[in-house]
Amino acid sequence: MSLSKQLYIIIAFIFFIIFTGNFIISIKNTKEYLEVESQTKAQDTATSLGMSLRPLIKDKKDPEIESIIKAISNSGFYKEIRLEDSDYIINDYELLDATSTYKNDNWKIKKLFVESKFGYVEKIQSDYELSEQLLQLEDDSINSDSFDDFNVENFERYRYIPTDAYKNGGKIPFTLTITNENETKDIVVKLDIKKILLEEKRDIKFDSVPAWFIDLIPLELEEKFSEISDGWKKSAVIFVSPNPGEAYAKLFKQAKNSIIYAFIAFIISMIILFIFVQYLLRPLKRIESLAKSIALGKFETIDELPWTTEIKHVSIAMNDMSRKIEVIINKLNRNLQTLSEKLSQDELTKLPLKTTFETDMKQMFIQKGKGYILKIKINALSSFAKTHTNKEVNSFILEFTDEIKNVLKEKEDNKKFKFYRFFGSEFMLILEDCDYSCSEKICKNLKNSFNLLANKHKVTEIAHIGATPFNTYSTTPEMLQATNEAYEKAKLIGPNDYFIRDNNDLIRDMEEWRDLIFTIIENNSFEIEYINDTYCSKDEEILLMQEAFTSAKDKNNKNIPIGTFVSIAEKYEKIVDFDMAVISKVIDYMVINDIKHDIMINLSLNSIEDEEFISWLENKIFTNKNIASQLLFSVTAYAVIKDIKGFKNFCDKVHNVGAKIIVKRFESKFIPLDNIKDFNLDFIRLARDYTTDIYLDTSKQSFVESIQELANLLNIKVYCENVNNNKDYDMVKKIKIDGISR
């Protein structure tokens, strides 16, 4: 996960934690405030109502009481307003009226009681009786008869005290003893005693508040009350219950506003954070780019240092590392260049050695070159060495090479002539773009020069020359064999003489070759062997790679040299079809046999330059993507330099589909060591000359070791091939090459 994403996530998490905490605290405080406010308002209303109803409570059925309560209830701030009776008072009229038979004025209640399970009844002293008693206390001379003059209605009242079972009222049977002037009766009257005198309720409305919010945040609103007294006795209680609808509406609005504000603040904060992070990470992206450049061998530096202290220090360290690695690689390149020149150059004559000749021949095969190959060999050099000192022998060899160089210098276009020393007395010449007459003229000049040198040293013969035309469809060993045959014929002609083969000496007729190659490719009548098993050299011997080697036979059932086969296929534009057929066979083999190691497939330069082939290859690998990472496509080093741009394009396409690239027969002559970093390679496989007899040659040891160190810096693995000598194998393993084939 990128640093920017981690920063966004952690900042968002911190913001969420802070907002959640503040939100919960805010909602909790608002909830508590609304609860207190609602309950306080309810208590104030209950107290106010109690005071308003006190003058009216003597007559609990007074309609003005209902009017006052309804007026307050209609405001909508209260869920319920309830007036409850606390003192159950009944009078004679109510009792007699309930009988409907004895309610005329002639009947009077003489006695009243209820069963004990319902409670008991006590008579309430009337105001008249209370006044009479008070006056008698003040003046003993006043007697009861004095009140007869007052026209005061004698009205009897009773207080019903219920048991706990009937404290909330109900249908209570009262037993009456009533009398008139003529008779006395006992009757039972049932009165509906009501505890709730008056009740007003309002619906709780939550139109703007969702149900989940109400369930999530319950409001605890207690019912408030106020007692109403009639004189010294509590007569009734007024109850007021707050309406939670208004509190929930305010609370939900507060929560919604908080969330909206938090969301807007979060978006703004994240936008600011995004701008800041992009600005902050810009130097890190430059550092990442620098690190990738270093991995690819491009040692750049960060010129504009960031202002952040820590990142600035990292940038300075990266710059320092880039410079130091560049110095190390440049030093390695110089050492490798020196060692490469030493390995490819004869110490005495400073002429290129056989390995360079083979390399140049490969280039001619690739470029479809024309010209002649000459073999020149000093006669009886060993006999000359027996009668002369080493210094004299070396002087003679130098004089001999100078004579050849002088002949070559006589030509204006001398750069097209390449001169090599194989070993001891054997030399080779490549005459590029030279026809038969050109080669004949050079041979004649060399013969004349050798004759003069023979006279100088008073010998009969100095050397003989064998020449053969370059055959694009042959191989280097076949060309050497042809020059050797010409040389042997030259020896038969005369002293210091030469023999030149012409194009009629070609082994096969080209028409026959074309028909043969077409038949093999179209019928897939070739075999694939898996050779050059490459094992890990550092730990246990683990099989890393095998090379898919193609073999085909001619009409005589003899193996066709693969170089000849490829050259003719390229000439007649069948090489792309051939490479496709090989790749298909290899993939089928890997899938069927469940191969776990890499398989190297050799490709021609024509194929990697062909867009249709690359498109076909991408689709083929994508279809078999489970083995893509085991496909290792090989191109020779001398093919790479012919079309560097095309090779880079091919590498990119192959890497995009998950396959890998190896450059085989790697030689510093083809790919300069300071340019190896320009190629996005996975592997290089050294030319076998670098590891042949490496245990005897310290220059080879130093060269291979430097190659390994340079490749490690560039994340490239180094393999070597055909290390057959046990001492060579031990030496290569000591150098810790990544992979060795035997």
C-alpha positions, -999 to +999 in steps of 0.1 A: +000+000+000+013+034-010+024+060+017-003+084+005-030+058+010-017+050+044-017+087+053-053+091+040-065+061+060-048+071+093-060+107+090-095+096+082-094+072+111-082+099+135-108+123+122-135+096+127-124+089+162-124+126+171-157+133+154-173+102+170-162+112+205-173+148+200-206+137+185-214+113+213-205+139+240-225+166+221-256+144+217-253+133+253-251+168+267-279+180+244-300+150+255-295+157+292-302+194+287-334+187+268-345+163+295-338+188+323-355+216+303-386+195+295-390+183+331-384+218+346-410+233+322-434+205+332-428+211+369-434+249+365-466+242+346-478+218+372-471+243+400-488+271+381-519+250+374-521+240+410-522+276+421-548+285+395-570+256+404-568+260+442-598+285+445-619+262+423-611+228+438-639+231+464-662+221+436-643+195+418-669+194+390-666+231+383-664+234+344-638+262+347-613+236+359-616+217+327-613+250+307-581+259+323-565+225+318-576+223+282-561+257+275-528+246+288-530+212+271-537+227+237-503+244+236-489+210+226-459+210+249-473+183+271-481+147+265-507+145+293-522+167+320-542+148+346-561+159+377-564+132+403-587+132+433-569+129+467-599+134+490-631+115+481-660+137+493-696+127+489-728+145+502-764+137+510-776+149+476-752+127+456-762+096+476-799+102+474-798+112+438-782+079+430-813+061+443-837+080+419-865+069+442-856+087+474-841+119+461-869+142+471-864+166+500-885+145+524-858+118+528-828+124+550-798+102+556-796+090+591-767+066+588-740+058+562-714+031+561-695+007+537-681-027+542-647-029+557-631-044+525-640-012+507-628+011+534-648+034+558-668+066+558-665+096+581-687+126+584-673+159+576-682+187+600-701+214+582-691+251+581-722+259+602-713+235+629-677+246+629-688+282+633-712+273+661-684+255+680-660+284+675-685+310+688-693+288+719-656+286+726-654+324+726-686+331+745-701+305+768-734+325+770-741+316+734-760+284+730-771+264+700-805+278+700-792+312+691-783+299+656-818+290+648-824+326+638-798+321+609-812+309+576-784+285+569-788+254+547-780+223+567-758+203+541-742+170+552-709+158+536-689+126+540-653+115+534-647+081+519-614+066+529-607+035+507-586+005+513-554+000+493-574-022+469-598+006+460-575+036+464-579+042+426-617+042+430-643+020+415-680+010+419-684+013+457-716+001+474-727+024+502-753+012+528-777+040+537-802+043+565-827+070+553-858+084+571-886+108+566-914+118+589-932+085+586-906+057+580-870+046+580-854+024+553-820+007+547-808+008+511-776+002+492-763+027+467-735+022+443-714+052+435-687+054+408-658+068+427-633+082+402-597+089+411-590+108+378-612+138+378-600+152+345-574+140+319-562+157+287-538+138+263-519+149+232-506+126+205-468+124+204-457+135+169-423+124+154-429+135+118-394+148+113-376+122+134-369+086+121-379+057+143-343+043+145-332+076+161-359+073+188-349+037+194-313+045+195-315+075+219-343+071+245-353+102+264-362+098+301-389+124+309-404+120+343-440+130+351-442+161+373-470+170+398-483+196+422-507+191+451-539+212+454-553+217+489-587+227+501-580+245+533-557+224+554-565+192+536-549+180+503-578+178+479-563+169+445-530+164+426-523+179+391-499+158+370-480+171+339-461+148+315-436+165+291-441+158+254-408+141+240-417+150+204-403+185+207-372+173+225-366+146+199-370+171+171-344+194+186-320+165+193-323+151+158-317+185+143-286+189+164-273+154+154-281+161+117-263+194+117-233+179+135-230+152+109-234+176+080-208+199+094-184+170+101-189+157+065-181+191+050-152+195+073-139+160+064-142+167+027-124+200+030-097+184+053-091+155+029-088+179-001-062+200+019-045+167+030-045+155-007-028+187-018-003+186+011+005+149+006+010+153-031+034+182-024+050+162+004+054+130-016+067+147-048+103+144-035+097+108-026+086+101-061+118+117-073+137+095-049+118+064-062+126+074-098+162+079-089+163+044-072+148+028-103+173+047-125+201+034-104+187-002-107+188+003-144+223+016-144+215+053-149+232+072-122+213+104-120+210+128-090+183+150-075+192+186-082+164+203-064+165+191-028+132+190-009+126+214+021+115+186+045+145+179+067+142+141+068+134+137+030+162+162+022+187+140+041+174+109+023+178+127-011+214+137-002+221+101+008+206+088-025+227+113-045+258+102-027+250+066-033+243+072-070+276+089-074+295+062-055+278+033-075+286+052-107+322+054-097+323+017-088+306+007-121+328+029-142+358+014-125+345-021-131+339-011-168+374+001-172+388-030-156+366-052-177+376-033-209+412-038-200+408-074-193+386-079-224+413-064-246+439-085-229+419-117-235+411-109-271+446-096-282+478-115-289+505-102-265+533-102-291+517-090-323+487-071-307+466-089-333+430-101-324+429-138-314+407-166-327+378-156-304+376-122-321+377-140-355+347-161-346+329-131-333+335-112-366+324-142-386+291-143-367+286-107-376+292-115-412+267-143-411+241-120-395+248-092-420+249-116-450+284-103-457+305-110-488+342-114-491+370-139-488+386-157-459+424-163-460+445-187-440+482-178-438+506-202-420+543-198-414+562-229-426+585-248-402+582-222-374+591-249-348+623-257-367+632-221-368+626-218-331+651-246-324+679-228-340+671-193-328+665-176-295+630-166-283+638-130-290+648-138-326+617-159-331+595-131-318+613-106-340+607-128-370+570-132-362+567-094-359+585-088-391+561-114-408+530-096-395+544-062-406+548-075-441+512-086-442+501-052-427+521-034-453+504-053-481+470-045-466+479-008-463+485-005-500+447-007-504+428+026-499+399+008-482+421-010-457+396-008-429+376-037-445+405-061-440+408-078-406+440-096-395+441-123-368+466-145-351+452-179-341+482-195-324+519-199-331+524-198-369+487-196-380+471-163-391+437-155-407+425-126-428+389-115-435+386-095-467+351-079-465+334-068-497+363-084-517+356-103-549+377-129-567+400-104-585+405-084-553+415-114-533+437-127-561+456-093-562+461-094-524+473-130-526+498-121-553+512-091-533+515-113-502+533-139-523+558-113-535+563-100-500+569-135-487+595-141-514+614-110-504+613-121-468+625-156-477+655-141-496+663-119-466+664-149-442+680-172-468+652-198-467+631-213-495+596-209-481+581-184-456+543-192-458+514-204-479+480-189-484+446-206-487+415-185-496+378-194-498+348-172-506+325-164-476+294-186-476+265-170-458+248-204-455+277-222-440+292-222-405+325-209-391+339-245-387+330-252-423+346-220-435+378-229-415+378-263-431+374-248-465+404-224-460+425-253-446+417-274-478+428-244-499+459-240-478+469-276-484+464-272-521+486-240-520+514-261-505+513-283-535+516-255-560+549-240-549+569-219-523+550-190-508+522-197-532+484-194-527+452-212-538+418-195-541+385-215-541+356-200-561+318-201-555+315-233-575+329-251-545+297-246-525+286-279-510+250-279-518+228-264-545+207-235-531+175-248-548+179-281-530+184-263-497+154-242-502+131-271-509+145-291-480+141-262-454+106-254-466+096-291-462+110-293-427+094-261-415+060-267-430+058-303-418+073-296-384+097-324-391+123-313-367+131-325-332+138-305-300+163-316-275+167-300-241+204-296-234+229-274-215+213-281-181+221-251-160+224-256-122+226-231-093+263-228-083+258-211-049+239-237-028+227-271-037+226-281-073+191-269-084+181-272-120+176-236-132+174-238-170+175-260-201+181-249-236+157-260-264+180-271-292+165-278-326+178-306-348+168-315-384+181-340-409+186-338-446+175-364-472+205-386-463+194-386-427+224-365-417+221-336-392+219-302-408+241-276-391+217-253-373+236-222-385+231-233-421+195-241-415+188-207-399+207-188-426+187-204-454+154-200-435+162-163-431+171-159-468+138-173-479+118-156-451+107-188-434+126-181-401+095-165-384+074-196-392+102-217-379+105-198-346+067-200-341+068-237-346+096-241-321+079-220-295+046-240-299+064-273-294+083-261-264+051-247-247+033-280-253+062-299-238+063-277-207+025-280-202+023-318-207+054-326-186+046-300-159+081-284-162+091-262-132+124-248-144+131-223-171+134-233-208+155-211-231+142-206-266+166-192-292+151-165-315+164-150-347+168-113-353+142-114-380+116-127-356+121-101-329+119-074-355+086-087-369+055-071-354+032-099-364+055-124-347+056-103-315+018-100-315+014-138-320+040-144-292+021-121-267-012-140-274+005-174-271+021-165-238-011-150-224-029-182-233-003-201-213+003-175-186+008-201-159+042-209-174+050-174-187+076-168-160+095-200-171+098-190-208+133-175-214+138-161-248+174-160-260+191-136-285+228-137-292+249-107-282+260-101-318+223-100-329+214-075-303+238-047-315+224-050-351+191-035-340+193-022-304+160-003-307+141-033-320+156-055-292+146-031-265+110-030-279+110-068-279+122-069-243+095-046-232+068-067-249+081-099-235+083-085-199+048-071-202+034-107-206+056-121-178+083-139-197+121-133-195+151-123-217+186-138-218+215-126-240+237-156-248+273-158-260+278-125-243+310-109-253+322-074-245+331-069-281+294-069-291+279-051-261+302-026-245+302-031-207+293+005-200+261+000-222+249-032-206+228-011-182+208+002-211+192-032-217+164-045-194+179-080-192+171-108-168+201-130-176+233-131-196+252-162-206+289-158-211+306-170-242+324-203-234+358-188-242+356-168-210+354-199-189+375-223-209+408-229-190+398-202-166+416-219-138+449-212-156+442-176-166+440-150-139+428-124-165+398-146-173+391-150-136+393-113-130+371-106-160+344-131-151+344-119-115+340-083-126+311-093-149+294-110-120+299-079-097+286-056-124+256-078-131+247-080-094+246-042-093+223-042-122+201-071-110+211-094-138+219-130-133+250-145-150+252-180-164+280-198-181+279-228-205+297-260-212+322-258-182+334-294-188+368-292-170+365-299-133+391-274-124+373-248-145+340-257-127+356-253-093+370-219-102+336-207-117+318-219-086+343-201-064+336-169-083+299-175-074+284-173-109+246-177-106+243-207-129+266-233-145+260-258-173+283-287-179 
